[in-house]
């Protein structure tokens, strides 16, 4: 007997229709439906006719997603992805993020952008194809980099970490320099550019640490996390006021309390720097 794969695995087909015991993720806008107790629902607990599409497996159990035309008609509790990610284990949060990405993409990519014909699903792939001009549209993936920038501590003190406050989103948090990768740009080049643009600093070669799918920044976003040391330890950040409101160096043993949530890659990087060991 084949052992079921553990964790979450994305998939574009299951080879069969949904079974009552399969996992069900109904989506309405940027919200997902769970049970009243926060658990993931099963297909058999929801009405028929929702138009389920495969999104993957969780511990070997097929999972399906569907857009809810009438959210209030469905039993359960509607949750934003931020709340789910804060409470669910990583694999379940990743599944929820993929369901949100797939359903949002299907809703916004119904028609061919070249000839206006209605797109059709490509069997076995997360893609849609135009039956008239054969244009194929895949689920887009946007990549963003996060950089935990450090410098040697003064007079033999602890190393210092650069933290910033953004002009948008959770503005009260001290976070990391971040930004999306441009076409034709490597992850490392994006890290150098974003640091220079946002805080006016130069860094040495970034060291890759970890990655995380992140539905908070929009469906289909992947975060890549790096650490880097500033090339001039005496340099102070010059804030780009369009995206940031503050930037400051903090001793790694005296970081502020207003840090990103523990389930985020940003916090993993901060904690890794503070612990002086890779995650």
C-alpha positions as CSV (number, residue, x, y, z in Angstrom):
1,X,0.0,0.0,0.0
2,X,1.4,3.4,-1.0
3,X,1.9,5.8,1.9
4,X,0.0,9.1,1.5
5,X,2.2,12.1,1.0
6,X,2.5,14.3,4.1
7,X,1.9,18.0,4.1
8,X,0.5,20.1,1.3
9,X,1.1,19.4,-2.4
10,X,-0.3,21.6,-5.2
11,X,-2.2,19.8,-7.9
12,X,-4.3,20.7,-10.9
13,X,-6.3,17.4,-11.2
14,X,-7.3,14.5,-9.0
15,X,-8.5,12.1,-11.7
16,X,-12.0,11.9,-10.3
17,X,-14.9,14.1,-9.1
18,X,-15.0,15.4,-5.5
19,X,-15.8,12.8,-2.8
20,X,-17.8,13.8,0.3
21,X,-14.7,13.4,2.6
22,X,-12.4,15.6,0.4
23,X,-11.4,19.0,1.7
24,X,-13.5,22.0,0.6
25,X,-12.3,25.6,0.4
26,X,-15.0,28.0,-0.6
27,X,-13.8,31.5,-1.5
28,X,-15.6,34.8,-1.5
29,X,-13.4,37.7,-2.5
30,X,-10.4,37.5,-0.2
31,X,-12.2,35.4,2.4
32,X,-12.3,31.6,2.9
33,X,-15.0,29.5,4.6
34,X,-14.2,27.3,7.6
35,X,-16.2,25.5,10.1
36,X,-17.4,27.4,13.2
37,X,-14.5,26.0,15.1
38,X,-12.0,27.1,12.4
39,X,-11.4,23.7,10.9
40,X,-11.3,23.0,7.1
41,X,-14.6,21.8,5.8
42,X,-15.4,18.7,3.8
43,X,-17.2,18.5,0.4
44,X,-20.1,16.7,2.0
45,X,-20.8,19.5,4.4
46,X,-21.6,22.1,1.7
47,X,-24.4,22.3,-0.9
48,X,-24.0,20.6,-4.3
49,X,-23.3,22.7,-7.5
50,X,-20.5,24.9,-6.3
51,X,-18.2,24.2,-9.2
52,X,-15.2,22.7,-7.4
53,X,-11.7,22.8,-9.0
54,X,-8.7,20.8,-7.7
55,X,-6.1,22.7,-5.8
56,X,-3.9,20.1,-4.2
57,X,-3.7,17.5,-1.4
58,X,-3.2,17.8,2.3
59,X,-1.7,14.7,3.9
60,X,-2.9,12.8,0.9
61,X,-6.5,14.0,1.0
62,X,-7.7,15.8,-2.2
63,X,-8.6,19.4,-1.7
64,X,-11.0,21.5,-3.9
65,X,-11.8,25.2,-4.1
66,X,-14.9,27.0,-5.5
67,X,-16.1,30.6,-5.7
68,X,-19.2,31.2,-3.6
69,X,-21.8,33.3,-5.5
70,X,-23.9,33.7,-2.3
71,X,-21.5,33.5,0.6
72,X,-24.2,34.0,3.3
73,X,-26.1,30.9,2.1
74,X,-23.2,28.6,3.1
75,X,-22.9,27.2,6.6
76,X,-19.7,28.0,8.4
77,X,-17.5,31.0,9.3
78,X,-15.9,33.3,6.7
79,X,-12.3,34.2,7.5
80,X,-9.6,36.4,6.0
81,X,-6.3,34.8,5.0
82,X,-4.4,36.8,7.7
83,X,-6.5,35.3,10.5
84,X,-6.2,31.8,9.0
85,X,-2.4,32.0,8.6
86,X,-2.1,33.1,12.2
87,X,-4.0,30.1,13.5
88,X,-3.4,27.2,11.0
89,X,-0.3,25.1,10.7
90,X,1.9,26.0,7.7
91,X,0.6,23.3,5.3
92,X,-3.0,24.3,5.9
93,X,-2.2,28.0,5.5
94,X,-0.4,27.2,2.2
95,X,-3.4,25.3,1.0
96,X,-5.7,28.2,1.9
97,X,-3.4,30.6,0.1
98,X,-3.4,28.5,-3.1
99,X,-7.2,28.2,-3.0
100,X,-7.5,32.0,-2.8
101,X,-4.9,32.4,-5.6
102,X,-6.6,29.9,-8.0
103,X,-10.1,31.2,-7.5
104,X,-9.1,34.8,-7.8
105,X,-7.1,34.0,-11.0
106,X,-10.0,32.1,-12.5
107,X,-12.4,35.0,-11.8
108,X,-10.1,37.6,-13.3
109,X,-9.0,35.5,-16.3
110,X,-12.2,34.4,-17.9
111,X,-11.7,36.1,-21.3
112,X,-8.9,36.0,-23.8
113,X,-6.9,39.2,-23.7
114,X,-6.0,39.0,-27.4
115,X,-9.3,38.1,-29.1
116,X,-11.9,38.3,-26.3
117,X,-13.0,34.7,-26.6
118,X,-14.0,32.9,-23.4
119,X,-11.1,30.8,-22.1
120,X,-11.3,27.1,-21.4
121,X,-9.4,25.1,-18.8
122,X,-6.3,23.1,-19.8
123,X,-6.7,19.6,-18.4
124,X,-4.1,18.7,-15.8
125,X,-2.6,22.2,-15.6
126,X,-3.4,25.4,-13.7
127,X,-3.9,27.2,-17.0
128,X,-6.6,28.4,-19.4
129,X,-6.4,28.4,-23.2
130,X,-8.3,30.3,-25.8
131,X,-10.1,28.0,-28.2
132,X,-9.9,30.6,-31.0
133,X,-6.3,31.9,-31.0
134,X,-4.8,29.3,-28.6
135,X,-3.4,31.9,-26.2
136,X,-2.5,30.1,-23.0
137,X,-2.7,31.9,-19.7
138,X,-1.0,30.4,-16.6
139,X,-1.6,31.3,-13.0
140,X,0.8,34.2,-12.5
141,X,3.4,34.1,-9.7
142,X,4.8,37.4,-8.3
143,X,8.1,37.1,-6.4
144,X,9.1,39.5,-3.7
145,X,12.4,39.7,-1.7
146,X,12.8,40.4,2.0
147,X,16.2,41.5,3.3
148,X,17.3,41.4,7.0
149,X,20.2,44.0,7.0
150,X,22.8,43.9,9.8
151,X,25.9,45.8,10.8
152,X,28.5,45.2,13.4
153,X,27.7,46.5,16.8
154,X,29.6,49.6,18.1
155,X,32.4,49.2,20.6
156,X,32.1,45.5,20.7
157,X,28.3,45.6,21.3
158,X,25.8,43.2,19.8
159,X,25.1,43.4,16.0
160,X,22.4,45.7,14.9
161,X,19.4,45.0,12.6
162,X,17.8,47.5,10.3
163,X,14.0,47.7,10.8
164,X,11.6,49.9,8.9
165,X,8.0,51.1,9.1
166,X,5.9,51.0,5.9
167,X,3.6,53.8,4.7
168,X,0.9,51.1,3.9
169,X,-0.4,47.9,5.4
170,X,0.3,47.3,9.2
171,X,2.0,50.7,9.6
172,X,2.6,50.2,13.3
173,X,5.0,47.2,12.8
174,X,8.8,47.3,12.5
175,X,9.5,45.1,9.5
176,X,12.2,44.5,6.9
177,X,13.1,46.1,3.6
178,X,11.0,44.3,0.9
179,X,10.0,44.7,-2.7
180,X,8.9,42.8,-5.8
181,X,11.3,41.4,-8.3
182,X,11.2,43.0,-11.8
183,X,11.3,41.1,-15.1
184,X,14.9,40.3,-16.1
185,X,16.1,40.7,-12.5
186,X,17.7,38.0,-10.2
187,X,16.6,37.7,-6.6
188,X,19.9,39.0,-5.4
189,X,19.8,42.0,-7.8
190,X,16.3,42.8,-6.6
191,X,17.6,42.7,-3.0
192,X,20.4,45.2,-3.8
193,X,18.0,47.5,-5.7
194,X,15.3,47.5,-3.1
195,X,17.7,48.3,-0.3
196,X,19.2,51.1,-2.3
197,X,15.9,52.6,-3.3
198,X,14.1,52.3,0.1
199,X,16.9,53.2,2.6
200,X,19.8,54.4,0.5
201,X,22.3,51.7,1.7
202,X,24.7,49.3,-0.1
203,X,24.9,45.7,1.1
204,X,27.2,42.8,0.5
205,X,26.2,39.7,-1.3
206,X,22.7,38.6,0.1
207,X,22.5,35.1,1.7
208,X,19.4,33.2,1.0
209,X,17.6,31.9,4.1
210,X,14.0,30.7,3.3
211,X,10.8,31.3,1.2
212,X,7.1,31.4,1.9
213,X,3.9,31.7,-0.2
214,X,2.2,34.8,0.9
215,X,-1.5,35.5,0.0
216,X,-1.4,38.7,2.1
217,X,0.4,40.6,-0.7
218,X,-2.0,39.3,-3.3
219,X,-2.9,35.9,-4.7
220,X,0.1,34.1,-6.2
221,X,2.9,35.9,-4.2
222,X,6.0,34.1,-3.2
223,X,8.4,35.7,-0.7
224,X,12.2,35.0,-0.8
225,X,14.1,35.9,2.4
226,X,17.8,37.0,2.6
227,X,20.2,38.3,5.2
228,X,22.9,40.8,4.2
229,X,25.5,43.0,5.9
230,X,25.8,46.7,5.1
231,X,29.0,47.6,3.3
232,X,29.6,50.8,5.3
233,X,28.8,50.2,9.1
234,X,28.7,53.9,9.7
235,X,26.0,54.6,7.1
236,X,22.6,55.6,8.3
237,X,19.4,54.9,6.3
238,X,17.8,57.6,4.2
239,X,14.1,56.8,4.0
240,X,12.2,56.7,0.7
241,X,9.1,58.5,2.0
242,X,6.8,57.0,-0.7
243,X,7.0,53.5,0.8
244,X,8.5,54.0,4.2
245,X,7.9,56.3,7.1
246,X,10.8,55.3,9.4
247,X,14.0,53.3,9.4
248,X,16.3,52.6,12.4
249,X,19.1,50.3,13.6
250,X,18.3,48.2,16.6
251,X,20.6,46.0,18.7
252,X,19.6,42.4,18.1
253,X,19.2,41.9,21.8
254,X,16.9,44.9,22.2
255,X,14.4,44.6,19.3
256,X,11.1,46.5,19.5
257,X,7.9,44.6,20.5
258,X,6.1,45.7,17.4
259,X,7.5,43.0,15.1
260,X,5.8,41.0,12.3
261,X,3.6,38.0,13.2
262,X,5.4,34.8,14.1
263,X,3.9,32.9,11.1
264,X,5.6,35.3,8.6
265,X,8.9,34.9,6.8
266,X,9.7,38.5,7.9
267,X,9.6,37.3,11.5
268,X,11.6,34.1,10.8
269,X,14.4,36.3,9.4
270,X,14.3,38.6,12.4
271,X,14.4,35.7,14.8
272,X,17.2,34.0,12.8
273,X,19.3,37.2,13.0
274,X,18.6,37.6,16.7
275,X,19.5,34.0,17.4
276,X,22.6,34.3,15.2
277,X,21.8,31.1,13.4
278,X,20.1,30.3,10.1
279,X,16.5,29.1,10.2
